[in-house]
């Protein structure tokens, strides 16, 4: 039994079924994601013994033991949790060798909030260790979506229209700024931004230096880049545009190589959850753009860099719209993962866009438009139909479903053209 917490008090996460599945298939799993998203709690729930590399007791004796006797720390009741393994990167190879000895499934659960540089890791772990990305909580996991509408059911053509409790803009602004960290779920309206602000300050001031001790990261440059990324949340802005944005807004400059170095470091800390471009299987003149859509792992991170509170966001509906899109796409990425699907976005050179595309494992795909309010939903549905028709006319496959996800409103229905109009606060996987 894990010493971390009482398992009877564990709040279920969507990723649980994925962890259980992969423990049946692989000898080890590595649950990785941003700090404080719940990796340790979830891993402890699935583990029968544990070892915490970063435990400071005994003058960090656990870390010293992991460095000198890695096989010793891997022994215990299975599955055995090794928390924050990246603090001793050689543990990765030790795990690979350890699980090979017996060949049993479900021996080790690793957690990591950053990825170490490749030196010191000799083997990829392919076939033995399965990496699983964990995110902050979706609204359904945090109890802020009633879960009355299942995406899986929609894909199976199961749906009944509903009149729901109305979601208010003020509540949505709070949910965005608060974020999905388990430790911040009960934060008050006035204090909900503080955790994310502290998180991002630590990234620039402390965590970067711990990531690569032989690289001299500059706190000021880190903040400039993070602020620019926040200003460009939910867009396909290029690195070159980020550099221009820094000059325009902060009267400072950063080199191209410096930007790339910092972006790589932030990515290794799981600060991003970018959407790759979706390319329908078409052979036509309809060329598809290949830029990723930029996202922080949680929209609260962007809000923290811009010092946005719920009240400030209510006075800037343009920014509110981008942050709400980020909130929807955070949740969709979590729900997609549970459905063995992947989230993309779509843009072509004729100006057609689809905010989110979920590609299922059978090759079918679902198209999503995102609107802040129900009053704009039908407008979004018209655009969705237009873009999907253009894809089909150019040889692409008809989407399995077309859906507009909105924020403020109280209705879930399917319109005359077959497009679902649904509130985010009623969705689940």
N, C-alpha and C positions, 0 to 999 in steps of 0.2 A: 504494500500500500504506500502511495506517495506521501512524503512528509509535507508537501507544499500546502495542501488544503483538504478539506472534507469533500470527497467526491460527490456526496449527496447534494452539495450546494452548487455544483457546476451548472453554469448556464450554457445550454447546448449551442453549438455553432454549426453552421451549414457544412463546414469542412470536415466534420466528424466522420461522416460516411465515407468520404474520400480517404481519410487516414486509415480507417478500418479496412477498406478495400485494398489499399496498397501494402498494409502490413501482412495481408494474406498472400500477396503476390511477390513482394520483395523482402530481402533479408533485413533491410534498413530503410527508413524514410528520413528525409531532412526537411523539416518544416521551417520555412524562411519567410521573412517579411519585415515590415517596419517595427521599430521598438514599441513596446506596450500594446501591441495589437491583440495579445492573448495567446501567443505561441506557447509559453511555458505552462499556462493553465490547461490549455487543450492537450498538450503533450503529456502532462502529468495525469490527466484524466485517462489517457490510453495506456499509461505506463504502469508497471508493477514495482519498479525501483528507479532511483534517480541519482544523478551526480551533477553538481553545479560547479562548472569550471570557474566561474567568476565569484564564488563565495569568498568574501574577504576575511572570514574567520581564520585564525591561526596564521596570520600574515600571508594570506592567500596560499595556504598550504595545498588546497585542491588543485590550483593551477600548477604548482611545482610538481605534484604527484602525476598530473596528466602529462607533463613534459618529460618526466623521467621514467614513469612506469605506466604507459598508456593502456596496456592490456589489463592492468589491475583495475582501472576505473571503468572498464567495459564489462566487468563481471558482476552479475547480480540477476535478480529475477527478471525475466523477459516478459514484455518488451522493457528495455532499460533506457531511461531518458538521460541523454548527455546534453545539458543546457549550455547554450552559447559556446559551441564547440570551436568557433572561429578564433577564440582567444588563444587556442593552441592548435594551429592549422595542421600539424602532423597527425592529429587525431583522425583526420579523414582517411588517410592511408591505413592507420591502425584499425579503424572500423572495417574497411574493405577486407583486410587480411583476416581479422577476427571472425567476421561472418562467414568467410570462405571455409573456415575449419570445419564447421558442422553442416553448412549449407541449409540450415533451418530458415524458415520465413519469420518475419516479425521479431527480429532479435533486438534491434537498436532504433531509438527515435532520437535524432539530432535536432536541435533548434539553432537558428542563427539569425541575427539582426544585421549582419553585414557579410560580405564575401571577401575573404582574404585574397591578396595577390596570389597568382598561380604558383609562384616559386614555393617549394616545400610541399606541394601537393602533387604526388607523382602519378596518381591514377584517377581517372574521371569518375569512377564508381559506377559506370554503365553496367546495367544488369544486376547490380547489387543494391545500390542506394537510389531511391526515387525522391527527387526534389518536388516539394509541394509548396506553392506560393500561398501564403495566408495574408488576408487583408484586415483592415479594421472592420468593425461590425457594419453589416447592412442594416437598413431600417427595420427589416423583419426580425433580424437577430436581436436588435436593441429594444424591440417591442414598440417601435414607432410606426410600423406598418401592421395592419390587422391581418394581412396575409389571406384575404378573402379571394384573391385572384392569383392563380398559379400559372406561370409561364409554360410549364410542362402541360397543363390541361389545355391551354390555348393551342399549343402545337398539335394536340390531339382533338381539336375542334370541340372542346368542352367549355361552354361558357353560358352564363346567365346574366342578363343586365341587372344592375343594382343601383339603388339610391343609397348613398353613403353619408357618413358624418363629414361635414365640410372641412377640408384642410385650409388653413389660413396662411397668408404670406408670412406673417410674423412668426408663426410656428416653423415654417420651412427655413426662414432665415436663421432661426435658433439652431435647427438641426444641422445646417451646413457649417455654421461657425463652431458648434460644439464638437463635431466630428464623431467618428465611430469607435474611439478608444473605450474599452470596457470600463476603465477607471474614471471616465468622464461622463458616463451616461446620465447620471443624476445631477449634473452640474446645474446651477441656477441660471436663469436668463442673463443676469448681470455678470456672472463669473465664467460663463461657458467658454470664453475665448482663451482663458489663462493657460490651460494645459498645452494647447497647440502653440501658443506664443513661447512658452518655456521650452517646448520640444525643439522648435526651429532655432531658438537662441543657442541651445546646447549643441545642435548640429554644427553651427558655424564656429562656436567658441571652443568646444571640447571634442566632440565625436570625430571630426575630421582628423584631428591630430592623432587620435587613437587608431584610426583606420590604417594610416601609413606613417609610421614613426620616422621614416627616412625622407619624407616629403614635407616641405615647408609650406603648408596651406596658410593663406591669409584670410583672417576673419572678415575683413572689409570686402574683399573680392567675392568671398562666398555669399555674403549678404546681397551684394549687387546682383549676382547671378540669380539667386533665389527670388529676389524681388521682381526681376524681369520675367522669370518663369511664372510667377504669380500673376503679373499683369497680362500674361498671355495664356493663362489657363484655358483649356478646352479649345485651343486653336492649333493650326498646323504650321506655326511660325518656324522659320528656319534658324539655324545657328547664326547666320549672318544677320538676320533681322533681330535676334536677341542682342547681338553686339551693338547694333544701331540703337536699339531701344535703351540700352544702358547709357549711351552717350546722350540721347535725347532727354531722358528722365533724371539722370543722376550726374550729368556733366562730368563723367569719368569714362575711362576706356579700359578695355581688356583685350588681350590678343586672342586670336583664333585658337592657338594651341593651349592657352590658359583656360579658355572656356571648355575645350574638349576634356582637359584634365579634370576640371571640377565636375563636369557632367558625368564623367565616368565614375568619379568617387561617389557622387550622390546616388547614382544608379546602383552601385555596389552596396549602398546603405538602404536600398529598397524604398527610396523616396518617391519613385515614379511608378506609374502604372499606365504607360502610354498605349494608345490604340493603334495597331498596325492598319494599313490600308487594305480594304477588301477588293479583290480582283475577281469579278465574275468570270466564269469560263466562256468567254466570248471571243470570236475571231472577226473583228470588225474595225472600223475606223474610230470607234469610241475609246479613246485613250484614257487610262485611269491614272490619277496622280498617286505618287508613292511616298508622300510625306506622312509621318506618324502624327496623330493628334496628341498634344502634350497634356499630361495629367500628373498632378501629385497623387500619391497613394490615397490621400484623403483630401477633399476640398478644404477642410479646416486648415491644412498646411498653407495653402495659398492665402486664405483669409488672414492667417497669422502674420504673414510677410507684409500684407497690405494694411495691417492693423484694423481689419474690418470687424465691427461688432454687428449684431443683428439690427440694431437701430441704424447704423451707417448704411448697411446694405439695403434697407427699406427705402433709403433716399437716393439710391443709385440702381435703378431697375436694369440698366444695361449690364453692369457688373453682376447683379443678382442673377440675370439670365445665364451668364457663363458659369457661375458657381453652381446654379441648380443643374445645369447640364452635366457638370462634373459629378454632382451627387448621384444623379440618375445612372451615369455610366459606371460609377464605382459599384453601385448595387447590381447593375446588369452583369458586370464582370464576375461578381461573386456568384450570382445565380447561374450564369453560363458555366462556370467551373463545376458547379454541382450537377449540371446536366451533361457533362462531358463535351461542352461546346466552347467556343472562343468568341470574344467580342472584337469587332473591327469597326472602322468607319469607312464611308465611301465618298470619293470626290472624283469627278472627271473634268476634262478640259473644256467641256461645254457648259460648265457652271452648275452641273447637277450635284447635289449633296444628299447624303443620308447620315443623320447624326450617329446612329449606331446600327451595326449589322451583327447579328448573332449567327454564326455558322455552326450547325449541328454536325455530329459525327457521321451522319448518313449522307452528308452533302447538301441537305436542305438548308435554307437560310431564312432569317426573319429580319424585317426592316423596321426600325424605330425612329420616329421623329420626336423631338423633345420640346415642350412648350411650358412656360412658367405658369400660365393660367388656362383654365378650361375655355375661356373666351377666344383663345387663339387655336384651339385644337382642330377645328374643321379646316382652318387655313393650312395647318400642318398636314392634315390628311390629304388635301388636294395636292400639295407638293410631293408627298410620298407616292401617291398614285402616278403622278407625272414622271418621276425619276424611275420608279420601278417599270413603268411601261417602256421607257427609253431603253432600259437594260434588256428587257425581253425582246423589244423590236430589233435589238442589235445581236440577238443570238443567246442572250443570257437566260437563266432559269427563273421562272416565276417564284417569288418568295412564298414560303409556307404560310406566313402571316404578315400583315402590315398593321402597325400599331403606333398610336400617338400616346406618349406618356406625359402627363401634365402634373403641375404642382397644386395650385389653388383651385378647388372645385369639389363637387360632391356626386359625380355621376360616373358610372362605368357602363359603357354600351358599345354596340357595334353599329356603325352608321350605314346609310343606304348603299354605300359603295364597298362595304365589307371591311372597313378599317376599324380596328378596335380603338376606343378612346378610354384611357384608363388612368387613374391617379396613382402616383408613385407610392402613396401611403397605404395602398391596398395590395401591393405586389409581393410575391415570394417566388422562389424558384419553381 
